[in-house]
Amino acid sequence: MSWIHAKAHDTVARVRQAKDKQGYPFFRVFDTGGGLHAHIEGKPVTNFSSNDYLGLTNHPKVKEAAKRAVDEYACGLSSSRPQATTIEHVRLEERLAGWMGFEKCLTFTTGYQAMLGTIAALADKDTTLVLDAYSHACILDGSFLAAGVPKNGPEIRFFNHNSAKSLERILKTRERKNALVICEGVYSLDGDTAPLREFVEMCERYDAPLIVDDAHATGTLGASGRGTLEAMGLQGRVPLVISTFSKTFGGIGGLLFGQEDIVEHIKNSARSFLFSATLPVPIVAAASTILDMLEEDGPKLVTELHQKATYFRDGLKAAGFDLGASNTHIMPVMCRAEVKAIFMHVALLECGILMVPLVYPSVKIGEERLRVNVTRGHTQEDLDRALELLKTYGEAFFVLSGEDIGPFED
Ligand SMILES: Cc1ncc(COP(=O)(O)O)c(C=O)c1O
């Protein structure tokens, strides 16, 4: 057996053991749908782990636009952007830049690649990358990628999650001349917002450019869905924002917003942009249609999401659930034990409610939870049924009482 087989063997053994205990919650296969209302093994499920925050992914106009683009351009362009940029890409980038209030927008094939490419194009040996301790994988991977460049890697430092005081300490004690600070507008595992005003002021004071990853806030925060900057009145004060089409925009694709020269620099140097295939036009067409809807009806769509999120939050709170630090539509139901999170997930799924559990190493031990996202696309019936079942199983598995039920039995 080669070492790669030995390595695979350990992973496979862990997954098999979890499956034997019915405790492997990932890669569930949707037979149909796949969005907020799907089928798993022939049974209908309501999905509360989807990021289709405004429930627009399945809108007939969005699907129609994608189908038309298939006829006009095919599924893909078989090349990367330097050789394959369409007028649809250019128009959408111009419209998005205008909508968000930035000079330029650049679309990548995924949000993950947008972050990787941006960090690697900006950070060098004269840079300290200053990251929140809860940073998403794309921020960590982009930073480690940059740090691995021989003789030209940046220093990487972390500040305590959402702490302006800790951020300042790092900015004061950094070893390199330039600092680049990166945080998220809304954190996807905890559903809490960054204290962005404090961060912006701190970054301005220390002359440190700030990148905000607003993947979970685009379309969900701000009166018209423009994200954290709009919600906190900070438009024009953050040099770079990164977002994605994989949540509110219902498809796939990364977005970079910034000042013209900086975006031009990244466009001409980000390897994850230059050396990966162009975002397919059907996806561009779908995103463009969702942008039409946000331009026309943004405030109404965002208000409807917030009304549903408030209803659900109130219901969870009244039942006594611990939602951690959440103050958005992302509401982790804290179980604080792996076994409880898995039991809750399995029981809920049996009843047609999908809430994917997050356990170690995705979260710290003691912070195990169900990932629960409320979206505008959930119906009143979906919300009420999920609340009722959460209460039933929250009591049955001692999530509400906090009583210990021990580890999995072998
Ligand atoms: C905070 C954050 N940034 C970036 C990404 C990556 O986005 P994409 O799915 O477009 O690669 C995600 C997606 O999970 C995310 O949660």
The ligand as an ORCA input file, in Angstrom:
! r2SCAN-3c Opt
* xyz 0 1
  C     -17.397     34.341      3.700
  C     -17.253     33.639      2.402
  N     -16.381     34.110      1.496
  C     -16.220     33.513      0.316
  C     -16.922     32.378     -0.017
  C     -16.638     31.702     -1.322
  O     -17.620     31.951     -2.222
  P     -17.849     30.995     -3.495
  O     -18.887     30.006     -3.094
  O     -18.330     31.938     -4.526
  O     -16.552     30.369     -3.833
  C     -17.855     31.865      0.867
  C     -18.635     30.678      0.486
  O     -18.840     29.764      1.203
  C     -18.017     32.503      2.116
  O     -18.868     31.992      3.012
*
